[in-house]
Amino acid sequence: MIGAGTAWLEHNAPEVNALNVFPVPDGDTGTNMMLTARAAYDEVASNSSKSASEISQRVYRGAQFGSRGNSGVILSQLLRGYASALKDKHEFGGRDFANALRQAAEFAYQGVTKPVEGTILTVAREAGQAVASIDDGADVAAVLERGLRGAQDALARTPTMLKVLRDAGVVDAGGKGYVFFLEGMVRYLRGEKAHIEPGVTVQETTAAPAFNLDFAEGEDELGGFGYCTEFIVEGRLNFEQFRIDMLALGNSAVVVGDDEMIKVHIHTTDPGAALSYATQRGSLLKVKIDNMDRQHQDFAARKQSATAPVAERTTAASEALHDLAVVVVAPGEGFQEIFASMGASSIISGGQTMNPSVQDLLTAIESVKPHNVIVLPNNKNIIMTAQQAQELTEKSVFVVPSKTIPQGISAMLALRPDGTVDENIGAMTDALGNVQTVELARAVRSVKIDELEVGEGQTIGILNDEVVDAGDDVVIVAADVLGMLGIEDYEVIAAYYGEDIASDSAESFANALADALRQRYDMPVAVFPANSHAGSTPLPFGTLRIELHPGGQPHYFYILSVE
Amino acid sequence: MTVHVVADSASDIPPVVAEMLGIIQVPVLVQLGDETFRDRVDLQPSEFYQRVVSSKIAPKTAANAPGLYTETFERLTAGGDAVLSTTVAASLSGIYNSARIGAQEFGDRVVVVDSTNATMGEGLIAIQAARAAQKGASLEEVAALCRQLAPKTHVWAALNTLEFLHRGGRLSATQAFVGSLLQVKPILHVHNSEVAVVERIRTMRKALDKLVELVKTAGPAAEMCILHAGSQDLANEVRSRLSDVFPTEKMFYAEAGPAIGTHAGPGAVGVAAILK
């Protein structure tokens, strides 16, 4: 039984891992529980003892020493409950196993310092409660099935008990792991997969990505997504036949229950067929059908809107700010994404030549939920517009006068979700001075500025909004301007390349600039192409780091932020 | 009755110091790809950082089994001695819980105290506990000392990257706020069971300035330790900048081991202190 529970848990570990409330694809609850269960099973796998007492003690001992992670430790405590209930019993019946399920929950609760409902604890407790009033003559399989049903019901309700689960749209991972463990034992007693050995990959069609976070982007076996269909049917049923027939009607089928009640979750292109099959055999309770194609389209549409010119973004980052929103003006998709990733609530396309109107700014300010709004114009020609919008709204608006995009990014970095509005305004205003901005663009006509002769078509170098250099080679102009700045005293150059620059030519530019700076100033320089994890490799102190990012701005070849 | 002090390997107590004071460090499990290592037993810090940087494998940590604690406590209490076991903050790891379960069968001969901190934040508390135990303090006195020091203990750290901390899930959703498209050097503050990003800074130079400023404005320290994750040069820099507020000969120096390194990432530098 333990072997079967372990094997089923192991088979489904990736699904449990996927139930991670953090937006990172590497949850390890399933792995931790599976390794714990395997350690428990290994204690008895090679043992010939027939005594329930001895076996359950060994299982617990295996888990006690082999458990890992929080969920693994709790699983070991559940097994400790089994061991405690079966102590001194050579054989056990339904009554004893009901006891085991109950004691398992008790030990699990004792196993944590602050029990939280909506977790594996709730699932274990309700599994125990479900079998509290079992008949004396009930066999182990019946008890276990009833316990499993209690566990499944509790699992389904975990998101109503814990906000983190609700927000992430998942059920509790540890709870799900325990359900799989119980389900594996049920399957064993029912004679399905009588001898699966843990560690052996099981080929099965019933893997259930019911709560798979990646579901919207993966799973295309039906040629489309079909309908996610769930229902419960009651009556005098033949569970085994029902299950087999359901499997034929679609995929990702999960069919659980007994000859009286069956719960079905299936992905199918024809939910009608599944439902009429069921109504011919019993009465339907609770039917739920979701159009997964539509869900997928919605998902795709949401992704699309993330790059629309003016869109309120409810990113996790912007939601972290409760009573404060930041409205940003930025040209180019690259910059818009960067601002969104740092917590901007609304991003208005504009800057450089295409300046937004007062109305554009006003609309953005009015469209964000919070009353307090900070505006980052990111261009000296938009500061006034922003200030006008400020006067036309009832909202409390503060313009942090960022003249360049790098200044705006620097201000954004100073933003703190737990700070007050005033603190944030202060910190963001102070941060404007943290960066130097170098812009490189093509001269559209010949001109003489002070002593500087600029020819049409040449590259001009702009340092903090003043044209300071011109030349035929963009690398040399960049190196000249950086030299005027005293680049030896700086640590990072973020080079944002414009919409007309291909990523490989941006990379050549960065490498050539690095060479020029090494030669001229005899300093160590490292280049990190766009989207590389520039930070994961520590650099020797004093190394100048050039990071490339797609800015997507029109007109300007490169905007360099020097820090 | 002797009181033995047990810590976990996430305390980062330098091996020499641990040996001198008789502190036992129970290893945390660290996973690199398919391989599981016992922190500082099967995997030393230098090898860990080298592998993380060169292979791009995302390391993970896992709390140890209660059984390992049971074994350790059994051995230490065999002659009738007592054990004080400190752990990394219970809010950050299941280790506290494993130790607590492991201690269940020893009654009042083993006391487990949540350090509410991590790395040498836990380490400094364990060191003070061991010093008190050497001077003959009772188990109750040592436990009381630990509980009294915990709220005065702080760790500040400048990370080279947020990537590892983000992946390890030790930050709240609010804190995950820190921009992910641009490289930032987050400054962390670990205190009273919480890990918070207090600043996001673009350059290591400014990050060091901020780190030193935070330590200096926190108030006079009774104990201090400079920490680094495979970044000795940064640690030296921080040490010299703090020499005017704390005597360098009394400072501890510790390298964050694989368990802490899994979450801090290579290239981090920090300061742990117990304030007066």
Interface residues (C-beta under 8 A of the other chain):
Chain A: N20 F22 P23 V24 D26 D28 N32 R61 A63 Q64 F65 G66 S67 R68 G69 N70 G72 V73 S76 Q77 G111 V112 T113 D167 A316 A317 A320 E337 I338 S341 M342 G343 I409 S410 M412 L413 A414 P417 D418 N434 Y490 E491 V492 A494 H533 A534 G535 S536 T537 P538 L539 P540 F541 R545 E547 H549 E563
Chain B: L29 V53 K56 A58 K60 A62 A63 N64 A65 P66 G67 L68 T70 A90 G94 Y96 N97 S98 R100 I101 N160 T161 L162 E163 H166 R167 G169 A173 T174 Q175 A176 F177 G179 S180 L181 L182 Q183 V184 K185 A196 R200 I201 R202 T203 M204 R205 K206 G230 S231 D233 L234 E237 G265 P266 G267
